Amino acid sequence: MTETRKPRRFKTRHLSMIALGSAIGAGFFLGTGQAIASAGPAVLVSYLIAALIAITVMYSLAELSAALPSTGSFSTYAEAGIGRWAGFTVGWMYWFMLIMVLGMEITGAAQIFVQWFPAVPQWIVALVIVVVLGGVNLMAAGDFGEVEAWLAGIKVAAIIMFLLIGVGLLIGFIPGKTAPVMETVLGNGGFAPLGMAGIATGLLAIITSFGGIEIVTIAAAEAEDPQRAMSKAIRSVLWRILVFYVGSVILLICLLPWNSPDMVLNPFATVLNMAGIPAVGRIMEIIVFVALVSAFSANVYSSSRMAYSLCARGMGSPWLLGGSATASDSPDALAHVVTGDSKRDLEAVMAEETAVGDIARGRTPRRAVSLSVILALVSVGLNWWLPEAILGILINAIGMVLLIAWVFIIISQIRLRPILRENHDLPIRMPGWPWTGYLALAGLAVMGVLMALSPSARPQLISMLGLMLIIMGIYWIREKLARR
């Protein structure tokens, strides 16, 4: 008799490091400098607004995920808390965003690599990254988590090193900083040299920076002990990320003029070079490369699981599930959950996702991973076509999708909280519910207005709203065809 091999799942430390590592990627190392260059020292206002909203969003999502872990994460909760159309819209929008993120992180890593080896074409580097990390994602969840934990550890060590050296430069313990701090901060046009428009533009890059931590709520469904792992990961990681982000921004503003070319190109390596430590700048470039590669791998994971969950709930092709999918062949497999017995409907949504396919059998969803890798190859073509322009385009577009996804997350949590509190233990609770959610929604609305008034942000806002309408239109067309 053949013994069934127990699938290797994520451990608690895997989730903690994935959460920490996913937020320290392209958005951190490349987006931070762009945000400062967009707003000047007033970027601290942008970070304060974005951080308060991000904390609320993550507590909302963590409360839901700790009580009911789901591979579809906020897409599943939007379906249960708002309606099937909402789960379809936010799920496929987020999946589309992750595909764009893959292109951004490939581009960033390839750009760094060709600085070391100019003779190597940028698109060749991008192609190698896609092939290698596509293979890593085909491993079992536990093995993939081990790789990501080590890569995340390298990034965390690098940030701690940067903070220590930056503080040493600032207090004079390490020689290298010559201009007075106040002259560096306020001597180039004051605190807000670009006004409200700059603060609004900086918010785009910052939202992109905070994006990524939601990956841990997707991975929680494949953990050995989802509730315990989710609770510990969120509580330990959220404040560490804020310390890393805010501390790094303050140091960069104090050590480099906001309008310096180095602020956009590679501010972290520039600061470390100021300390006069041999090869530290190059070491930092290597760390940034590792961070981008790690974040790319994590986003291949997230995009494949989101696509898998959507298909398992009848919102995509059953072929992507990698096996029998008869439970989800019809787009109308679930009733709208905003009516009737909410508890039964919420559990039905969760059961639908885990009834069929590779993950239901403890396997890696190879077809879903392969789809993400194939689409990542498209971004390799973009590297060849638009090697200089693609990074800025993708960062702005990604920020807009996150803005829309966060709105769905908060609304879902507000509507599902009474059901969860009645029928489930809540290892994590949103402080000040529901008013914190309402305040976050108001903040997101203000951000949307500021971005609409910003000439540089307005085109991306319009394009992402257009994408949302297109996806909603696809949903309603599918629904009508299914009824016929």
BELPECOR-V165429 format. One record per residue. N is the residue number from 1. RES is the residue in three letters. PSI is psi as a letter, one per 40 degrees, with the letter a starting at -180 (none if undefined). OMEGA is omega in whole degrees, 0 to 359 (999 if undefined). NEAR is the number of other ideal C-beta (glycine too) atoms within 12 Angstrom. Layout:
# BELPECOR-V165429
N;RES;PSI;OMEGA;NEAR  N;RES;PSI;OMEGA;NEAR
This chain:
# BELPECOR-V165429
1;MET;h;183;3  2;THR;h;180;4  3;GLU;h;179;5  4;THR;h;181;9  5;ARG;h;180;11  6;LYS;h;182;11  7;PRO;i;178;22  8;ARG;h;183;21  9;ARG;i;179;29  10;PHE;h;171;41  11;LYS;i;182;29  12;THR;d;181;31  13;ARG;d;176;29  14;HIS;d;181;42  15;LEU;d;180;48  16;SER;d;182;37  17;MET;d;176;39  18;ILE;d;179;51  19;ALA;d;181;47  20;LEU;d;183;44  21;GLY;d;182;48  22;SER;d;179;50  23;ALA;e;179;47  24;ILE;g;181;50  25;GLY;b;181;49  26;ALA;d;181;46  27;GLY;d;180;42  28;PHE;d;187;46  29;PHE;d;181;48  30;LEU;d;182;42  31;GLY;d;182;54  32;THR;d;179;49  33;GLY;d;179;41  34;GLN;d;178;40  35;ALA;d;179;47  36;ILE;d;179;47  37;ALA;d;181;34  38;SER;d;187;39  39;ALA;e;186;44  40;GLY;a;179;38  41;PRO;d;179;39  42;ALA;e;175;35  43;VAL;d;176;44  44;LEU;d;175;30  45;VAL;d;178;28  46;SER;d;180;48  47;TYR;d;180;38  48;LEU;d;179;24  49;ILE;d;183;31  50;ALA;d;182;47  51;ALA;d;179;33  52;LEU;d;179;28  53;ILE;d;181;37  54;ALA;d;179;44  55;ILE;d;179;35  56;THR;d;180;37  57;VAL;d;183;44  58;MET;d;175;46  59;TYR;d;177;37  60;SER;d;182;49  61;LEU;d;180;50  62;ALA;d;178;45  63;GLU;d;179;44  64;LEU;d;184;54  65;SER;d;180;47  66;ALA;d;179;39  67;ALA;d;183;36  68;LEU;g;181;43  69;PRO;h;183;43  70;SER;h;176;46  71;THR;d;178;47  72;GLY;e;176;46  73;SER;b;187;49  74;PHE;d;174;49  75;SER;d;177;49  76;THR;d;182;52  77;TYR;d;177;49  78;ALA;d;177;47  79;GLU;d;182;45  80;ALA;d;187;46  81;GLY;d;184;39  82;ILE;d;181;31  83;GLY;i;182;29  84;ARG;d;179;38  85;TRP;d;182;31  86;ALA;d;177;37  87;GLY;d;178;48  88;PHE;d;185;40  89;THR;d;184;38  90;VAL;d;179;47  91;GLY;d;181;49  92;TRP;d;174;39  93;MET;d;180;41  94;TYR;d;177;48  95;TRP;d;178;42  96;PHE;d;178;35  97;MET;d;180;40  98;LEU;d;177;45  99;ILE;d;176;36  100;MET;d;177;41  101;VAL;d;178;49  102;LEU;d;179;49  103;GLY;d;180;45  104;MET;d;184;45  105;GLU;d;172;52  106;ILE;d;181;52  107;THR;d;180;42  108;GLY;d;180;48  109;ALA;d;181;44  110;ALA;d;178;39  111;GLN;d;178;35  112;ILE;d;183;38  113;PHE;d;183;31  114;VAL;e;172;24  115;GLN;d;178;23  116;TRP;d;183;17  117;PHE;g;186;15  118;PRO;d;183;12  119;ALA;e;182;11  120;VAL;h;178;18  121;PRO;i;183;19  122;GLN;d;183;34  123;TRP;d;176;29  124;ILE;d;178;21  125;VAL;d;180;33  126;ALA;d;181;41  127;LEU;d;180;27  128;VAL;d;179;25  129;ILE;d;181;40  130;VAL;d;184;39  131;VAL;d;183;23  132;VAL;d;184;22  133;LEU;d;170;37  134;GLY;d;177;35  135;GLY;d;178;21  136;VAL;d;182;30  137;ASN;e;176;37  138;LEU;e;177;29  139;MET;i;176;24  140;ALA;i;185;28  141;ALA;d;181;39  142;GLY;d;178;28  143;ASP;d;176;24  144;PHE;d;179;39  145;GLY;d;179;42  146;GLU;d;178;23  147;VAL;d;181;32  148;GLU;d;180;47  149;ALA;d;179;32  150;TRP;d;178;23  151;LEU;d;178;35  152;ALA;d;178;42  153;GLY;d;178;26  154;ILE;d;180;29  155;LYS;d;180;42  156;VAL;d;178;33  157;ALA;d;180;24  158;ALA;d;180;34  159;ILE;d;177;37  160;ILE;d;177;22  161;MET;d;180;25  162;PHE;d;181;43  163;LEU;d;180;29  164;LEU;d;180;24  165;ILE;d;178;35  166;GLY;d;177;37  167;VAL;d;178;23  168;GLY;d;176;24  169;LEU;d;186;33  170;LEU;d;182;30  171;ILE;e;178;17  172;GLY;e;179;14  173;PHE;d;175;14  174;ILE;h;180;22  175;PRO;i;179;15  176;GLY;d;178;24  177;LYS;h;185;26  178;THR;d;182;12  179;ALA;i;176;20  180;PRO;i;184;14  181;VAL;d;183;23  182;MET;d;177;14  183;GLU;d;179;16  184;THR;d;185;30  185;VAL;d;189;31  186;LEU;e;187;21  187;GLY;e;181;21  188;ASN;f;178;25  189;GLY;e;179;18  190;GLY;a;185;19  191;PHE;d;181;22  192;ALA;g;185;25  193;PRO;d;182;26  194;LEU;e;174;30  195;GLY;a;182;21  196;MET;d;179;26  197;ALA;d;178;26  198;GLY;d;178;35  199;ILE;d;180;37  200;ALA;d;179;41  201;THR;d;178;39  202;GLY;d;179;49  203;LEU;d;181;50  204;LEU;d;181;47  205;ALA;d;182;49  206;ILE;d;177;45  207;ILE;d;177;46  208;THR;d;180;44  209;SER;d;181;46  210;PHE;d;177;44  211;GLY;i;179;48  212;GLY;d;182;48  213;ILE;d;179;49  214;GLU;e;178;49  215;ILE;d;182;50  216;VAL;d;179;50  217;THR;d;174;52  218;ILE;d;182;47  219;ALA;d;183;47  220;ALA;d;182;48  221;ALA;e;179;42  222;GLU;f;179;45  223;ALA;i;179;37  224;GLU;d;179;26  225;ASP;g;190;23  226;PRO;d;184;35  227;GLN;d;181;28  228;ARG;d;181;24  229;ALA;d;181;38  230;MET;d;182;45  231;SER;d;182;33  232;LYS;d;183;28  233;ALA;d;183;48  234;ILE;d;183;42  235;ARG;d;184;26  236;SER;d;189;24  237;VAL;d;189;38  238;LEU;d;183;32  239;TRP;d;176;21  240;ARG;d;180;28  241;ILE;d;179;40  242;LEU;d;178;26  243;VAL;d;180;23  244;PHE;d;183;38  245;TYR;d;184;42  246;VAL;d;179;30  247;GLY;d;180;27  248;SER;d;180;41  249;VAL;d;179;45  250;ILE;d;180;29  251;LEU;d;180;37  252;LEU;d;180;45  253;ILE;d;182;42  254;CYS;d;187;32  255;LEU;d;182;41  256;LEU;h;171;42  257;PRO;h;185;28  258;TRP;d;181;40  259;ASN;e;177;24  260;SER;h;177;25  261;PRO;d;180;14  262;ASP;d;181;24  263;MET;d;180;34  264;VAL;d;187;28  265;LEU;d;181;24  266;ASN;g;186;32  267;PRO;d;182;40  268;PHE;d;179;47  269;ALA;d;179;34  270;THR;d;179;30  271;VAL;d;181;42  272;LEU;d;175;40  273;ASN;d;178;27  274;MET;d;181;33  275;ALA;e;178;32  276;GLY;e;179;17  277;ILE;h;185;23  278;PRO;h;171;10  279;ALA;e;181;14  280;VAL;d;179;28  281;GLY;d;179;28  282;ARG;d;177;20  283;ILE;d;180;24  284;MET;d;176;34  285;GLU;d;177;32  286;ILE;d;179;27  287;ILE;d;178;36  288;VAL;d;178;43  289;PHE;d;178;38  290;VAL;d;180;37  291;ALA;d;180;45  292;LEU;d;179;46  293;VAL;d;179;40  294;SER;d;179;45  295;ALA;d;176;47  296;PHE;d;180;48  297;SER;d;180;46  298;ALA;d;181;50  299;ASN;d;170;51  300;VAL;d;177;50  301;TYR;d;184;50  302;SER;d;182;49  303;SER;d;180;43  304;SER;d;181;48  305;ARG;d;178;50  306;MET;d;178;51  307;ALA;d;178;44  308;TYR;d;182;51  309;SER;d;180;52  310;LEU;d;180;49  311;CYS;d;179;42  312;ALA;d;179;49  313;ARG;e;175;47  314;GLY;f;183;39  315;MET;e;180;46  316;GLY;a;184;34  317;SER;h;176;22  318;PRO;d;180;29  319;TRP;d;184;24  320;LEU;e;183;36  321;LEU;e;177;41  322;GLY;e;180;30  323;GLY;a;180;26  324;SER;h;183;17  325;ALA;f;186;32  326;THR;d;181;15  327;ALA;e;186;24  328;SER;e;183;34  329;ASP;d;184;23  330;SER;h;175;20  331;PRO;e;181;30  332;ASP;f;184;21  333;ALA;d;180;27  334;LEU;i;173;37  335;ALA;i;173;22  336;HIS;h;191;23  337;VAL;e;178;34  338;VAL;e;177;26  339;THR;i;175;13  340;GLY;a;182;13  341;ASP;h;187;14  342;SER;d;181;24  343;LYS;d;180;21  344;ARG;d;182;18  345;ASP;d;179;27  346;LEU;d;180;39  347;GLU;d;177;25  348;ALA;d;178;28  349;VAL;d;180;45  350;MET;d;182;37  351;ALA;d;181;23  352;GLU;d;184;40  353;GLU;d;187;45  354;THR;e;186;31  355;ALA;d;189;27  356;VAL;i;171;31  357;GLY;a;185;40  358;ASP;d;183;36  359;ILE;d;178;42  360;ALA;d;178;27  361;ARG;e;177;20  362;GLY;f;181;23  363;ARG;i;172;27  364;THR;h;180;34  365;PRO;g;189;43  366;ARG;d;181;27  367;ARG;d;179;28  368;ALA;d;176;42  369;VAL;d;181;39  370;SER;d;178;28  371;LEU;d;179;34  372;SER;d;180;41  373;VAL;d;180;36  374;ILE;d;180;24  375;LEU;d;174;30  376;ALA;d;177;40  377;LEU;d;176;27  378;VAL;d;178;24  379;SER;d;173;41  380;VAL;d;176;34  381;GLY;d;177;22  382;LEU;d;175;29  383;ASN;d;180;38  384;TRP;d;186;23  385;TRP;d;183;18  386;LEU;g;187;19  387;PRO;d;183;26  388;GLU;d;189;16  389;ALA;d;192;14  390;ILE;d;186;33  391;LEU;d;180;40  392;GLY;d;179;28  393;ILE;d;184;26  394;LEU;d;181;38  395;ILE;d;180;45  396;ASN;d;182;40  397;ALA;d;182;37  398;ILE;d;179;46  399;GLY;d;180;48  400;MET;d;180;42  401;VAL;d;178;41  402;LEU;d;179;47  403;LEU;d;180;48  404;ILE;d;180;44  405;ALA;d;180;45  406;TRP;d;178;42  407;VAL;d;179;37  408;PHE;d;182;44  409;ILE;d;184;48  410;ILE;d;179;45  411;ILE;d;180;33  412;SER;d;182;45  413;GLN;d;179;46  414;ILE;d;184;33  415;ARG;d;184;29  416;LEU;e;184;47  417;ARG;d;180;33  418;PRO;d;180;18  419;ILE;d;181;30  420;LEU;d;181;34  421;ARG;d;181;19  422;GLU;d;191;14  423;ASN;e;184;20  424;HIS;i;169;25  425;ASP;i;180;16  426;LEU;g;179;28  427;PRO;d;177;26  428;ILE;h;180;35  429;ARG;h;177;25  430;MET;h;177;35  431;PRO;h;174;18  432;GLY;f;179;18  433;TRP;i;359;27  434;PRO;e;189;24  435;TRP;d;177;15  436;THR;d;177;27  437;GLY;d;179;34  438;TYR;d;178;21  439;LEU;d;179;24  440;ALA;d;177;38  441;LEU;d;177;28  442;ALA;d;177;20  443;GLY;d;178;31  444;LEU;d;177;35  445;ALA;d;178;20  446;VAL;d;178;23  447;MET;d;179;38  448;GLY;d;179;32  449;VAL;d;179;19  450;LEU;d;179;33  451;MET;d;177;39  452;ALA;d;180;23  453;LEU;e;181;20  454;SER;h;181;32  455;PRO;d;182;17  456;SER;d;183;28  457;ALA;d;186;36  458;ARG;d;181;23  459;PRO;d;179;19  460;GLN;d;178;37  461;LEU;d;180;33  462;ILE;d;182;20  463;SER;d;180;24  464;MET;d;174;35  465;LEU;d;176;25  466;GLY;d;177;19  467;LEU;d;179;29  468;MET;d;179;31  469;LEU;d;179;18  470;ILE;d;181;18  471;ILE;d;176;33  472;MET;d;177;25  473;GLY;d;177;18  474;ILE;d;179;25  475;TYR;d;184;32  476;TRP;d;176;20  477;ILE;d;178;17  478;ARG;d;180;26  479;GLU;d;180;23  480;LYS;d;178;13  481;LEU;d;181;13  482;ALA;d;180;18  483;ARG;d;179;11  484;ARG;none;999;9
